[in-house]
Each structure stands twice: as C-alpha cells, then as structure tokens.
Amino acid sequence: MDLVASGMNNHHIASTCFIGEKMVKNYINQLLAKLHSASRPKAAVKWPGTALSSATGLR
C-alpha cells in the first residue's frame, strides 16, 4: 500500500516487487476491500504514515 500511496501504477509496483501485474491487481483489490475504499486515492488517504493521512488527521 505504501507504493500505491506514493502514486505508483500496477506496472511499476510489479517491477519493483518482482511479481506479476495480475498479482499486484489482486493485492490492491484486497487492500481496497479491507480499507473500505472504492479507489486508490481514497485508500491512500486512509493509509497511516502517508502525507495525506497526516494532513487529514487520520492515523
């Protein structure tokens, strides 16, 4: 989720983690479900430790 919150797309995340893009997509979908978020930006705001979560007071 840190990579998603930093703005990386699935291709770049897959390359960085040495896994397939389909696996990245599956992981992100699972994370979105656990965070009850409909989109990557909304999940990034909820993710602790990001500049967005700190700015909104979420932790």
Phi and psi in radians as a Rosetta constraint file:
Dihedral C 1 N 2 CA 2 C 2 CIRCULARHARMONIC -1.052 0.35
Dihedral N 2 CA 2 C 2 N 3 CIRCULARHARMONIC -0.671 0.35
Dihedral C 2 N 3 CA 3 C 3 CIRCULARHARMONIC -1.211 0.35
Dihedral N 3 CA 3 C 3 N 4 CIRCULARHARMONIC -0.670 0.35
Dihedral C 3 N 4 CA 4 C 4 CIRCULARHARMONIC -1.113 0.35
Dihedral N 4 CA 4 C 4 N 5 CIRCULARHARMONIC -0.807 0.35
Dihedral C 4 N 5 CA 5 C 5 CIRCULARHARMONIC -1.109 0.35
Dihedral N 5 CA 5 C 5 N 6 CIRCULARHARMONIC -0.470 0.35
Dihedral C 5 N 6 CA 6 C 6 CIRCULARHARMONIC -1.419 0.35
Dihedral N 6 CA 6 C 6 N 7 CIRCULARHARMONIC -0.066 0.35
Dihedral C 6 N 7 CA 7 C 7 CIRCULARHARMONIC 1.739 0.35
Dihedral N 7 CA 7 C 7 N 8 CIRCULARHARMONIC 0.131 0.35
Dihedral C 7 N 8 CA 8 C 8 CIRCULARHARMONIC -1.302 0.35
Dihedral N 8 CA 8 C 8 N 9 CIRCULARHARMONIC 2.508 0.35
Dihedral C 8 N 9 CA 9 C 9 CIRCULARHARMONIC -1.534 0.35
Dihedral N 9 CA 9 C 9 N 10 CIRCULARHARMONIC 3.031 0.35
Dihedral C 9 N 10 CA 10 C 10 CIRCULARHARMONIC -1.036 0.35
Dihedral N 10 CA 10 C 10 N 11 CIRCULARHARMONIC -0.685 0.35
Dihedral C 10 N 11 CA 11 C 11 CIRCULARHARMONIC -1.087 0.35
Dihedral N 11 CA 11 C 11 N 12 CIRCULARHARMONIC -0.810 0.35
Dihedral C 11 N 12 CA 12 C 12 CIRCULARHARMONIC -1.190 0.35
Dihedral N 12 CA 12 C 12 N 13 CIRCULARHARMONIC -0.656 0.35
Dihedral C 12 N 13 CA 13 C 13 CIRCULARHARMONIC -1.116 0.35
Dihedral N 13 CA 13 C 13 N 14 CIRCULARHARMONIC -0.771 0.35
Dihedral C 13 N 14 CA 14 C 14 CIRCULARHARMONIC -1.052 0.35
Dihedral N 14 CA 14 C 14 N 15 CIRCULARHARMONIC -0.752 0.35
Dihedral C 14 N 15 CA 15 C 15 CIRCULARHARMONIC -1.144 0.35
Dihedral N 15 CA 15 C 15 N 16 CIRCULARHARMONIC -0.718 0.35
Dihedral C 15 N 16 CA 16 C 16 CIRCULARHARMONIC -1.158 0.35
Dihedral N 16 CA 16 C 16 N 17 CIRCULARHARMONIC -0.690 0.35
Dihedral C 16 N 17 CA 17 C 17 CIRCULARHARMONIC -1.653 0.35
Dihedral N 17 CA 17 C 17 N 18 CIRCULARHARMONIC -0.029 0.35
Dihedral C 17 N 18 CA 18 C 18 CIRCULARHARMONIC 1.007 0.35
Dihedral N 18 CA 18 C 18 N 19 CIRCULARHARMONIC 0.764 0.35
Dihedral C 18 N 19 CA 19 C 19 CIRCULARHARMONIC -2.290 0.35
Dihedral N 19 CA 19 C 19 N 20 CIRCULARHARMONIC 2.992 0.35
Dihedral C 19 N 20 CA 20 C 20 CIRCULARHARMONIC -1.363 0.35
Dihedral N 20 CA 20 C 20 N 21 CIRCULARHARMONIC 2.711 0.35
Dihedral C 20 N 21 CA 21 C 21 CIRCULARHARMONIC -1.110 0.35
Dihedral N 21 CA 21 C 21 N 22 CIRCULARHARMONIC -0.601 0.35
Dihedral C 21 N 22 CA 22 C 22 CIRCULARHARMONIC -1.107 0.35
Dihedral N 22 CA 22 C 22 N 23 CIRCULARHARMONIC -0.685 0.35
Dihedral C 22 N 23 CA 23 C 23 CIRCULARHARMONIC -1.141 0.35
Dihedral N 23 CA 23 C 23 N 24 CIRCULARHARMONIC -0.705 0.35
Dihedral C 23 N 24 CA 24 C 24 CIRCULARHARMONIC -1.057 0.35
Dihedral N 24 CA 24 C 24 N 25 CIRCULARHARMONIC -0.799 0.35
Dihedral C 24 N 25 CA 25 C 25 CIRCULARHARMONIC -1.035 0.35
Dihedral N 25 CA 25 C 25 N 26 CIRCULARHARMONIC -0.764 0.35
Dihedral C 25 N 26 CA 26 C 26 CIRCULARHARMONIC -1.111 0.35
Dihedral N 26 CA 26 C 26 N 27 CIRCULARHARMONIC -0.785 0.35
Dihedral C 26 N 27 CA 27 C 27 CIRCULARHARMONIC -1.063 0.35
Dihedral N 27 CA 27 C 27 N 28 CIRCULARHARMONIC -0.775 0.35
Dihedral C 27 N 28 CA 28 C 28 CIRCULARHARMONIC -1.136 0.35
Dihedral N 28 CA 28 C 28 N 29 CIRCULARHARMONIC -0.713 0.35
Dihedral C 28 N 29 CA 29 C 29 CIRCULARHARMONIC -1.070 0.35
Dihedral N 29 CA 29 C 29 N 30 CIRCULARHARMONIC -0.684 0.35
Dihedral C 29 N 30 CA 30 C 30 CIRCULARHARMONIC -1.140 0.35
Dihedral N 30 CA 30 C 30 N 31 CIRCULARHARMONIC -0.739 0.35
Dihedral C 30 N 31 CA 31 C 31 CIRCULARHARMONIC -1.122 0.35
Dihedral N 31 CA 31 C 31 N 32 CIRCULARHARMONIC -0.735 0.35
Dihedral C 31 N 32 CA 32 C 32 CIRCULARHARMONIC -1.067 0.35
Dihedral N 32 CA 32 C 32 N 33 CIRCULARHARMONIC -0.715 0.35
Dihedral C 32 N 33 CA 33 C 33 CIRCULARHARMONIC -1.125 0.35
Dihedral N 33 CA 33 C 33 N 34 CIRCULARHARMONIC -0.766 0.35
Dihedral C 33 N 34 CA 34 C 34 CIRCULARHARMONIC -1.160 0.35
Dihedral N 34 CA 34 C 34 N 35 CIRCULARHARMONIC -0.566 0.35
Dihedral C 34 N 35 CA 35 C 35 CIRCULARHARMONIC -1.546 0.35
Dihedral N 35 CA 35 C 35 N 36 CIRCULARHARMONIC -0.014 0.35
Dihedral C 35 N 36 CA 36 C 36 CIRCULARHARMONIC 0.953 0.35
Dihedral N 36 CA 36 C 36 N 37 CIRCULARHARMONIC 0.829 0.35
Dihedral C 36 N 37 CA 37 C 37 CIRCULARHARMONIC -2.081 0.35
Dihedral N 37 CA 37 C 37 N 38 CIRCULARHARMONIC 2.484 0.35
Dihedral C 37 N 38 CA 38 C 38 CIRCULARHARMONIC -1.562 0.35
Dihedral N 38 CA 38 C 38 N 39 CIRCULARHARMONIC -0.247 0.35
Dihedral C 38 N 39 CA 39 C 39 CIRCULARHARMONIC -2.588 0.35
Dihedral N 39 CA 39 C 39 N 40 CIRCULARHARMONIC 2.865 0.35
Dihedral C 39 N 40 CA 40 C 40 CIRCULARHARMONIC -1.090 0.35
Dihedral N 40 CA 40 C 40 N 41 CIRCULARHARMONIC -0.776 0.35
Dihedral C 40 N 41 CA 41 C 41 CIRCULARHARMONIC -1.087 0.35
Dihedral N 41 CA 41 C 41 N 42 CIRCULARHARMONIC -0.677 0.35
Dihedral C 41 N 42 CA 42 C 42 CIRCULARHARMONIC -1.159 0.35
Dihedral N 42 CA 42 C 42 N 43 CIRCULARHARMONIC -0.649 0.35
Dihedral C 42 N 43 CA 43 C 43 CIRCULARHARMONIC -1.166 0.35
Dihedral N 43 CA 43 C 43 N 44 CIRCULARHARMONIC -0.670 0.35
Dihedral C 43 N 44 CA 44 C 44 CIRCULARHARMONIC -1.092 0.35
Dihedral N 44 CA 44 C 44 N 45 CIRCULARHARMONIC -0.630 0.35
Dihedral C 44 N 45 CA 45 C 45 CIRCULARHARMONIC -1.163 0.35
Dihedral N 45 CA 45 C 45 N 46 CIRCULARHARMONIC -0.631 0.35
Dihedral C 45 N 46 CA 46 C 46 CIRCULARHARMONIC -1.384 0.35
Dihedral N 46 CA 46 C 46 N 47 CIRCULARHARMONIC -0.332 0.35
Dihedral C 46 N 47 CA 47 C 47 CIRCULARHARMONIC -1.278 0.35
Dihedral N 47 CA 47 C 47 N 48 CIRCULARHARMONIC 2.142 0.35
Dihedral C 47 N 48 CA 48 C 48 CIRCULARHARMONIC -1.106 0.35
Dihedral N 48 CA 48 C 48 N 49 CIRCULARHARMONIC 2.506 0.35
Dihedral C 48 N 49 CA 49 C 49 CIRCULARHARMONIC 1.630 0.35
Dihedral N 49 CA 49 C 49 N 50 CIRCULARHARMONIC -0.137 0.35
Dihedral C 49 N 50 CA 50 C 50 CIRCULARHARMONIC -1.530 0.35
Dihedral N 50 CA 50 C 50 N 51 CIRCULARHARMONIC 2.771 0.35
Dihedral C 50 N 51 CA 51 C 51 CIRCULARHARMONIC -1.057 0.35
Dihedral N 51 CA 51 C 51 N 52 CIRCULARHARMONIC -0.630 0.35
Dihedral C 51 N 52 CA 52 C 52 CIRCULARHARMONIC -1.160 0.35
Dihedral N 52 CA 52 C 52 N 53 CIRCULARHARMONIC -0.757 0.35
Dihedral C 52 N 53 CA 53 C 53 CIRCULARHARMONIC -1.163 0.35
Dihedral N 53 CA 53 C 53 N 54 CIRCULARHARMONIC -0.622 0.35
Dihedral C 53 N 54 CA 54 C 54 CIRCULARHARMONIC -1.179 0.35
Dihedral N 54 CA 54 C 54 N 55 CIRCULARHARMONIC -0.668 0.35
Dihedral C 54 N 55 CA 55 C 55 CIRCULARHARMONIC -1.215 0.35
Dihedral N 55 CA 55 C 55 N 56 CIRCULARHARMONIC -0.541 0.35
Dihedral C 55 N 56 CA 56 C 56 CIRCULARHARMONIC -1.605 0.35
Dihedral N 56 CA 56 C 56 N 57 CIRCULARHARMONIC -0.068 0.35
Dihedral C 56 N 57 CA 57 C 57 CIRCULARHARMONIC 1.475 0.35
Dihedral N 57 CA 57 C 57 N 58 CIRCULARHARMONIC 0.121 0.35
Dihedral C 57 N 58 CA 58 C 58 CIRCULARHARMONIC -1.468 0.35
Dihedral N 58 CA 58 C 58 N 59 CIRCULARHARMONIC 2.389 0.35
